């Protein structure tokens, strides 16, 4: 580490960029190939890097931390996959336990679970048939199918037992549940499916996929329930007395009687309670905050979260922030007045603690001046107007070796547009919004375009202003290597402009207000889990 300390002091360009003097942290940057980053090979590559890094750390007694957007994407996708199976298992276990406690029949539990299992297989299969990927939202659909499919079975079987108890004819009871309960169950599932189908009109790809898959499979689970339950139970023996005891549970019957009495005789109380809930809900909605983070729902003890915070505290964030400056005239980037204004602009941003040390044409020219004066630390300054003339002769021409020319990373071919590259901490959308307002005021005479982890379209889209990872590559329209794994490379995964995904047609006003109002009363912010 002593060598790094001497190196960073002698070459200020690297200080705070790849080395932290105070904590002895060294940053190693890896750029992943574009063909790998959006393929299954990315996981194997990440595994290889992770395995080799930790073996190296163990061998030399070093503390290793890994982060970057491809790394985070891989870990989050695996987390979603593991949680998908966990939630399916938990949902089936809990619903099976409740079914058995209520019906006291292994046959009821077995065939009900078989129906929802087929529904889950249909749901996952339909995602692949429609060429949809499993995301945070679509990963909830299997559990959703279980939760919706079990009530269908409960409605039908409860009516079946009730009818059989009344007249003792099994076939007649099955015929009755299809004719009477089937109609009500169909309308219930249809309205639920239409509610999820409204996501299709939001214009957000994640919500469209979720709405299509959810609505289709909700109707699919209805078809399975209304056809398979009568078929299965027509071949089984009639229910025994212990199987229909649930119809005589005193506590349940008493609860139903109290509900009927309340609805029939206490209408004013019910209306008043609903009005109070709606008012409180509206008040809660006015106070609620909408905020999203890159790693919104990852536990704080997860290595993905802890490693990201470690890098933020020692080197700077891993989320890219690109400030594009249009001087509006060709060749104006290399004018001394322009460079001086950029240097002043960069110095003003030094007070923002959530920004890393920048890289720009200003830093490149300072580094070139230091190299010209034999590496003197004191020479690390912006070249004067006269020095720019002869130092520029030693810089590579932009048209030469364009794929490897460092100037192409900062300046366009006309020397009219330049950029300043920062790395940003995962500060949330509220602070990013304030930052986007603040930055243009610091350099008013130029046209600034700020590509942050919030702005570029179709990279990481917002679900009510909460982030979900996407697979599309970032904009590479004019030059350079965009941030990839840490801050250099060919891919960036940004946020899309926020869009409101809640459609009030989905629910009644009372449910909408009470649910969203509770977010504020429980001191919560809206994110993708709150959708």
Beta strands, then each sheet from edge to edge (+ up, - down):
strand 1: 19-20
strand 2: 25-26
strand 3: 289-290
strand 4: 319-326
strand 5: 417-424
strand 6: 447-451
strand 7: 460-462
strand 8: 467-469
strand 9: 525-526
sheet 1: 1+ 2-
sheet 2: 3+ 9+
sheet 3: 5+ 4- 6+
sheet 4: 7+ 8-
end
